[in-house]
Amino acid sequence: MDTEFASVWKAVGWSSFAEISGMGSWNLTIQFLCTLVETDNGVSFRFFGSEFVMSWRDLSIVLSFHHKCTTDVEQATRGYHKESFWHSISRLNTYSQPRCNDIQHPTLRLMHKWLALTCFPREDVRTVRVDELRILYAMVNKIKIAPVQEMVR
């Protein structure tokens, strides 16, 4: 499963995304999150009393997504159809209250849990959200994406 996981990360351009090289600063993280605002073509935030503006592309690169990853996930996954993809990975006919444990492939199930814990943290990681399902679609189809817009929202 480790080999499969690494090959999927490489295929979608996320090889360096999950790497954390050192301890972070709690105060800077709080300042960043409290001042983070989505703009027309990126984000703005404050650090040390200074305002910064960053495009989606720049944010993607700073977060260590591969430079070839597109930040327009919807456009990159234009062949995606929620119900049919859900059926293909779960064998369930309807996308009604989708749960992680319904995903049949163990690596894909683990990837969903990783996404739900890391990129879209919340209390109940068992539910499969629409954005997460689209990202799983990109992973299965080896589409290089950087879901920075979805993560900010």
C-alpha positions as CSV (number, residue, x, y, z in Angstrom):
1,M,0.0,0.0,0.0
2,D,2.9,2.4,0.7
3,T,4.2,2.0,-2.9
4,E,0.7,2.5,-4.3
5,F,0.2,5.6,-2.1
6,A,3.6,7.1,-3.2
7,S,2.8,6.4,-6.9
8,V,-0.5,8.2,-6.7
9,W,1.0,11.2,-5.0
10,K,3.6,11.4,-7.8
11,A,0.9,11.0,-10.5
12,V,-1.1,13.9,-9.2
13,G,1.9,16.2,-8.4
14,W,1.7,15.9,-4.6
15,S,5.0,14.3,-3.9
16,S,6.3,17.2,-1.7
17,F,3.0,18.5,-0.4
18,A,2.8,16.4,2.7
19,E,6.4,17.0,3.8
20,I,6.8,19.0,6.9
21,S,10.4,19.8,7.7
22,G,10.2,21.5,11.0
23,M,8.1,22.9,13.9
24,G,5.7,25.6,13.0
25,S,4.7,28.7,14.9
26,W,1.4,28.5,16.6
27,N,1.0,32.3,16.7
28,L,1.9,32.8,13.0
29,T,-0.5,30.0,12.1
30,I,-3.3,31.7,14.0
31,Q,-2.5,35.1,12.5
32,F,-2.5,33.6,9.0
33,L,-5.8,31.7,9.4
34,C,-7.5,34.7,11.1
35,T,-6.6,37.1,8.3
36,L,-6.9,34.7,5.3
37,V,-9.3,36.2,2.8
38,E,-10.2,34.8,-0.6
39,T,-9.8,37.4,-3.4
40,D,-10.8,37.3,-7.1
41,N,-7.7,35.4,-8.2
42,G,-6.0,34.2,-5.0
43,V,-5.8,35.0,-1.3
44,S,-4.6,37.8,1.0
45,F,-3.3,37.4,4.6
46,R,-1.2,39.1,7.2
47,F,2.1,38.2,8.8
48,F,4.0,40.3,11.3
49,G,1.6,43.2,10.6
50,S,2.3,43.2,6.9
51,E,-0.3,42.3,4.3
52,F,0.5,39.8,1.6
53,V,-1.4,39.0,-1.6
54,M,-0.9,35.7,-3.4
55,S,-2.3,34.2,-6.6
56,W,-3.7,30.6,-6.5
57,R,-0.7,29.5,-8.6
58,D,1.8,31.0,-6.1
59,L,-0.1,29.6,-3.1
60,S,0.0,26.2,-4.8
61,I,3.8,26.4,-5.3
62,V,4.4,27.6,-1.7
63,L,2.4,24.6,-0.4
64,S,4.8,22.4,-2.5
65,F,2.3,21.1,-5.1
66,H,4.1,20.3,-8.4
67,H,4.4,23.4,-10.7
68,K,2.4,21.5,-13.4
69,C,-0.6,21.1,-11.1
70,T,-3.6,23.2,-12.2
71,T,-5.5,25.1,-9.5
72,D,-8.8,24.9,-11.5
73,V,-9.9,21.5,-10.3
74,E,-13.3,21.8,-11.9
75,Q,-11.8,22.5,-15.3
76,A,-9.1,19.7,-14.9
77,T,-11.8,17.2,-14.0
78,R,-14.4,18.1,-16.6
79,G,-15.1,14.4,-17.3
80,Y,-16.1,13.9,-13.7
81,H,-19.7,12.8,-12.9
82,K,-20.3,12.5,-9.2
83,E,-22.9,9.6,-9.2
84,S,-21.1,7.5,-11.8
85,F,-17.7,7.9,-10.1
86,W,-19.2,7.1,-6.7
87,H,-20.8,4.0,-8.2
88,S,-17.4,2.9,-9.7
89,I,-15.5,3.1,-6.4
90,S,-18.3,2.0,-4.0
91,R,-20.6,-0.1,-6.1
92,L,-23.5,1.8,-4.6
93,N,-26.1,3.2,-7.0
94,T,-26.8,6.5,-5.2
95,Y,-24.6,9.2,-3.8
96,S,-26.7,9.6,-0.7
97,Q,-24.9,10.1,2.6
98,P,-21.6,8.7,1.2
99,R,-19.3,7.2,3.8
100,C,-15.6,6.5,3.5
101,N,-16.1,2.8,4.4
102,D,-18.2,2.4,1.3
103,I,-15.1,2.9,-0.9
104,Q,-14.1,-0.6,-2.0
105,H,-10.4,-0.1,-2.7
106,P,-8.3,0.1,0.5
107,T,-5.7,2.6,-0.8
108,L,-8.4,4.9,-2.1
109,R,-10.2,4.6,1.2
110,L,-7.0,5.5,3.1
111,M,-6.4,8.4,0.7
112,H,-9.9,9.8,1.5
113,K,-9.2,9.6,5.2
114,W,-5.8,11.4,4.6
115,L,-7.6,14.1,2.7
116,A,-10.3,14.5,5.3
117,L,-7.7,14.8,8.1
118,T,-5.1,16.9,6.3
119,C,-6.7,19.1,3.7
120,F,-10.3,19.4,5.0
121,P,-10.1,18.7,8.7
122,R,-13.2,18.2,10.7
123,E,-14.6,16.0,13.5
124,D,-16.3,13.4,11.4
125,V,-13.9,12.2,8.6
126,R,-16.2,9.3,7.7
127,T,-18.4,11.4,5.3
128,V,-17.2,11.8,1.8
129,R,-17.7,15.4,0.7
130,V,-18.2,16.5,-2.9
131,D,-14.8,18.3,-3.2
132,E,-13.0,15.2,-1.8
133,L,-14.8,12.9,-4.2
134,R,-13.6,15.1,-7.1
135,I,-10.1,15.0,-5.8
136,L,-10.3,11.2,-5.6
137,Y,-11.4,11.2,-9.2
138,A,-8.3,13.2,-10.1
139,M,-6.2,10.7,-8.2
140,V,-7.7,7.7,-9.9
141,N,-7.3,9.4,-13.3
142,K,-3.8,10.7,-12.6
143,I,-4.7,14.4,-13.2
144,K,-2.3,16.9,-11.7
145,I,-4.3,19.2,-9.5
146,A,-3.6,21.5,-6.6
147,P,-6.9,21.9,-4.6
148,V,-5.8,25.2,-3.0
149,Q,-9.1,26.9,-3.7
150,E,-11.1,24.1,-2.2
151,M,-8.8,24.0,0.9
152,V,-9.2,27.8,1.5
153,R,-13.0,27.6,1.1
